[in-house]
Amino acid sequence: MDMQVFLEFLVVFTVFILPQIAAALFILHDPDYTKRWSSGERTVLGWITHSAAILLVVYIAFNQPTGPAALGLSLPKGARLITLLVGGMTTLYLVVLSFSDRLRSQKAREKREVIRKAVFKAGGFSNPQGFWARTAFLGSVWLGVIAEDLVFRGYLVLGLGTQTGLLWPWVMLSLLLSVAVHLYQGLNWRIMLSQALFALIFIIAVLATGNVFAAILPHLVYDTIWLLRGWAKPSQLDQPQTEAVG
């Protein structure tokens, strides 16, 4: 890894990865950590930090010798079909997964409901109240999803994997960091395994297409379903949700 690549990694790590891990650890240590700010303040902070990470990765991409394609940010005509197929199939799989709890036993559903409620509380997902507050918060979540995929899948896997000629170390680092930034959801093996599997699914989609959009689309759909189901009225939550949000 030459000096320029190292400095780029250091900046990306400092701007996005380190703050995400630190926040996850703070929440893990203090479950009431998210209550220190209002939902509006957290929403604004999310918009700012996630937008900064997205702009940083896009800037790095456009300064690569091969351009945005180096980080999977281009969609050549010849790659559109495979990207659409892989992204669509991955999205369909995650949608089915989102509602697969209906096929589980009552006991299994109750266990996952307990985990879901704990995750929702730890992340402060239920704090925004009202249509506009929740819309703004959902926008922040979308930006977070895009930033996460750009950094962990586009930059780390495609970008650094190509620049260093070593793919698997960056795949493993991407998996580990994906789990680390979601530790706020609890030191529960089910949640951590789910996060690792989700991250692996998104990495496979990106590697199969060479395009980060194949991961962004299903990731956005899954997290949106998870959040909207959590915001539903208790009477509408006749079935528990999947155990973690990616």
C-alpha positions as CSV (number, residue, x, y, z in Angstrom):
1,M,0.0,0.0,0.0
2,D,1.6,3.3,-1.1
3,M,1.4,6.5,0.9
4,Q,-1.4,8.0,-1.1
5,V,-3.6,4.9,-0.6
6,F,-2.7,4.8,3.0
7,L,-3.6,8.5,3.6
8,E,-6.9,8.0,1.8
9,F,-7.7,5.0,4.0
10,L,-6.8,7.0,7.1
11,V,-9.1,9.8,6.1
12,V,-12.0,7.5,5.3
13,F,-11.4,5.6,8.6
14,T,-11.4,8.9,10.5
15,V,-14.4,10.5,8.8
16,F,-16.8,7.6,8.8
17,I,-15.6,4.3,10.2
18,L,-14.1,5.4,13.6
19,P,-17.1,7.6,14.6
20,Q,-19.5,4.8,13.8
21,I,-17.6,2.3,15.9
22,A,-17.2,4.8,18.7
23,A,-20.9,5.5,18.7
24,A,-21.7,1.8,18.7
25,L,-19.4,1.2,21.7
26,F,-20.8,4.2,23.6
27,I,-24.4,2.9,23.1
28,L,-23.3,-0.6,24.1
29,H,-21.8,0.8,27.3
30,D,-24.7,3.2,28.0
31,P,-28.1,2.1,26.7
32,D,-29.4,5.7,27.2
33,Y,-26.6,7.3,25.2
34,T,-29.0,8.2,22.3
35,K,-31.2,10.1,24.7
36,R,-28.5,12.8,25.1
37,W,-29.7,14.4,21.9
38,S,-33.2,15.0,20.6
39,S,-34.4,13.0,17.6
40,G,-34.0,16.2,15.5
41,E,-30.4,16.7,16.5
42,R,-29.6,13.1,15.7
43,T,-31.3,13.4,12.4
44,V,-29.3,16.5,11.4
45,L,-26.1,14.9,12.6
46,G,-26.8,11.8,10.5
47,W,-27.5,13.9,7.4
48,I,-24.2,15.8,7.9
49,T,-21.9,12.9,8.7
50,H,-23.3,10.5,6.2
51,S,-23.3,13.1,3.4
52,A,-19.7,13.9,4.2
53,A,-18.7,10.2,3.9
54,I,-20.6,9.9,0.6
55,L,-18.9,13.0,-0.8
56,L,-15.5,11.8,0.4
57,V,-15.8,8.4,-1.3
58,V,-17.2,9.9,-4.5
59,Y,-14.2,12.3,-4.5
60,I,-11.8,9.5,-4.1
61,A,-13.5,7.5,-6.8
62,F,-13.3,10.3,-9.4
63,N,-9.6,10.7,-8.6
64,Q,-8.8,7.0,-9.4
65,P,-6.9,6.2,-12.6
66,T,-9.9,4.3,-13.9
67,G,-12.4,6.7,-12.6
68,P,-15.6,5.9,-10.6
69,A,-15.6,2.4,-11.9
70,A,-12.7,1.6,-9.5
71,L,-15.1,1.9,-6.6
72,G,-18.1,0.4,-8.4
73,L,-19.7,3.8,-9.0
74,S,-20.2,3.6,-12.8
75,L,-22.8,1.6,-14.6
76,P,-21.5,0.6,-18.1
77,K,-24.1,-0.4,-20.6
78,G,-22.8,-3.9,-20.7
79,A,-23.0,-4.3,-16.9
80,R,-26.5,-3.0,-16.5
81,L,-28.4,-6.3,-17.0
82,I,-26.2,-8.3,-14.5
83,T,-26.4,-5.4,-12.0
84,L,-30.2,-5.3,-12.3
85,L,-30.5,-9.1,-12.0
86,V,-28.2,-9.5,-9.0
87,G,-29.6,-6.4,-7.3
88,G,-33.2,-7.5,-8.0
89,M,-32.7,-11.1,-6.8
90,T,-30.9,-9.9,-3.7
91,T,-33.7,-7.4,-3.0
92,L,-36.3,-10.1,-3.4
93,Y,-34.5,-12.4,-1.1
94,L,-34.3,-9.8,1.6
95,V,-37.9,-8.9,1.2
96,V,-38.9,-12.5,1.7
97,L,-36.5,-12.7,4.7
98,S,-38.2,-9.6,6.2
99,F,-41.5,-11.4,6.3
100,S,-40.3,-15.0,6.9
101,D,-41.0,-14.7,10.6
102,R,-44.6,-15.6,9.8
103,L,-43.4,-19.1,9.0
104,R,-41.6,-19.5,12.4
105,S,-43.0,-21.0,15.6
106,Q,-44.7,-18.7,18.2
107,K,-41.7,-19.2,20.5
108,A,-39.2,-18.3,17.8
109,R,-41.2,-15.2,16.9
110,E,-41.4,-14.1,20.5
111,K,-37.6,-14.4,20.9
112,R,-37.0,-12.3,17.8
113,E,-39.5,-9.7,18.9
114,V,-37.6,-9.3,22.2
115,I,-34.4,-8.8,20.2
116,R,-36.1,-6.4,17.7
117,K,-37.4,-4.2,20.5
118,A,-34.0,-4.1,22.1
119,V,-32.4,-3.1,18.8
120,F,-35.0,-0.4,18.2
121,K,-34.5,1.0,21.7
122,A,-30.7,0.9,21.5
123,G,-30.6,2.7,18.2
124,G,-33.2,5.3,19.2
125,F,-35.2,4.4,16.1
126,S,-38.6,5.0,17.9
127,N,-37.6,8.5,19.0
128,P,-38.8,10.5,15.9
129,Q,-42.5,11.3,16.2
130,G,-44.7,12.7,13.5
131,F,-44.7,12.4,9.7
132,W,-42.0,15.0,9.0
133,A,-39.7,14.0,11.8
134,R,-39.9,10.4,10.7
135,T,-39.5,11.3,7.0
136,A,-36.3,13.3,7.8
137,F,-35.0,10.4,10.0
138,L,-35.7,7.9,7.2
139,G,-33.7,10.1,4.8
140,S,-30.8,10.0,7.3
141,V,-31.1,6.2,7.4
142,W,-31.0,6.1,3.6
143,L,-27.9,8.2,3.5
144,G,-26.3,6.0,6.2
145,V,-27.1,2.9,4.1
146,I,-25.5,4.5,1.0
147,A,-22.5,5.7,2.9
148,E,-22.0,2.2,4.5
149,D,-22.1,0.4,1.1
150,L,-19.8,3.0,-0.5
151,V,-17.3,2.7,2.3
152,F,-17.4,-1.0,3.2
153,R,-18.2,-2.5,-0.2
154,G,-17.2,0.0,-2.8
155,Y,-14.1,1.6,-1.2
156,L,-12.7,-1.3,1.0
157,V,-13.5,-4.3,-1.2
158,L,-13.5,-3.0,-4.8
159,G,-11.2,0.0,-4.4
160,L,-8.5,-1.2,-2.0
161,G,-8.9,-4.8,-3.2
162,T,-7.9,-3.7,-6.7
163,Q,-5.3,-1.2,-5.7
164,T,-3.4,-3.6,-3.4
165,G,-4.0,-6.7,-5.4
166,L,-5.3,-8.4,-2.2
167,L,-9.0,-9.0,-2.2
168,W,-9.7,-11.3,0.7
169,P,-8.0,-9.3,3.5
170,W,-10.2,-6.4,2.6
171,V,-13.3,-8.6,2.4
172,M,-12.6,-9.8,5.9
173,L,-11.9,-6.3,7.2
174,S,-15.2,-5.2,5.6
175,L,-17.1,-8.0,7.3
176,L,-15.5,-7.2,10.7
177,L,-16.1,-3.5,10.5
178,S,-19.7,-4.1,9.4
179,V,-20.3,-6.1,12.5
180,A,-18.4,-3.6,14.7
181,V,-20.5,-0.5,13.6
182,H,-23.6,-2.4,14.6
183,L,-22.5,-3.5,18.0
184,Y,-24.9,-1.0,19.5
185,Q,-27.6,-3.6,18.8
186,G,-26.1,-5.7,21.5
187,L,-23.5,-8.4,22.1
188,N,-25.9,-11.1,20.9
189,W,-24.5,-13.8,18.7
190,R,-27.7,-13.9,16.6
191,I,-27.5,-10.2,15.8
192,M,-23.7,-10.3,15.1
193,L,-24.2,-13.4,12.8
194,S,-27.0,-11.6,11.0
195,Q,-24.9,-8.6,10.4
196,A,-22.0,-10.7,9.1
197,L,-24.4,-12.6,6.8
198,F,-26.0,-9.4,5.5
199,A,-22.5,-7.9,4.9
200,L,-21.4,-11.0,3.0
201,I,-24.5,-10.9,0.9
202,F,-23.9,-7.3,-0.1
203,I,-20.2,-8.0,-0.8
204,I,-21.1,-11.0,-3.0
205,A,-23.5,-8.8,-4.9
206,V,-20.9,-6.1,-5.4
207,L,-18.2,-8.6,-6.5
208,A,-20.6,-10.4,-8.9
209,T,-21.4,-7.1,-10.7
210,G,-18.4,-4.9,-10.0
211,N,-21.0,-2.3,-9.0
212,V,-21.9,-1.0,-5.6
213,F,-25.5,-0.2,-6.7
214,A,-26.2,-4.0,-6.6
215,A,-25.8,-3.7,-2.8
216,I,-27.3,-0.3,-2.2
217,L,-30.7,-1.1,-3.6
218,P,-31.5,-4.3,-1.5
219,H,-29.9,-2.7,1.5
220,L,-32.2,0.4,1.2
221,V,-35.3,-1.8,0.7
222,Y,-34.6,-4.1,3.6
223,D,-33.8,-1.3,6.1
224,T,-36.8,0.7,5.0
225,I,-39.1,-2.3,5.6
226,W,-37.5,-2.9,8.9
227,L,-37.9,0.7,10.1
228,L,-41.5,1.1,8.8
229,R,-42.6,-2.1,10.5
230,G,-41.1,-0.9,13.7
231,W,-43.0,2.4,13.4
232,A,-46.3,0.6,12.8
233,K,-48.9,0.8,15.6
234,P,-48.6,-2.0,18.1
235,S,-51.9,-3.5,17.0
236,Q,-50.4,-3.8,13.5
237,L,-47.4,-5.6,14.7
238,D,-49.1,-9.0,14.8
239,Q,-45.9,-10.6,13.7
240,P,-42.4,-9.8,15.0
241,Q,-39.7,-8.5,12.7
242,T,-36.3,-9.9,11.8
243,E,-33.8,-9.5,14.5
244,A,-31.5,-6.7,13.2
245,V,-31.2,-3.9,10.8
246,G,-28.2,-3.8,8.5
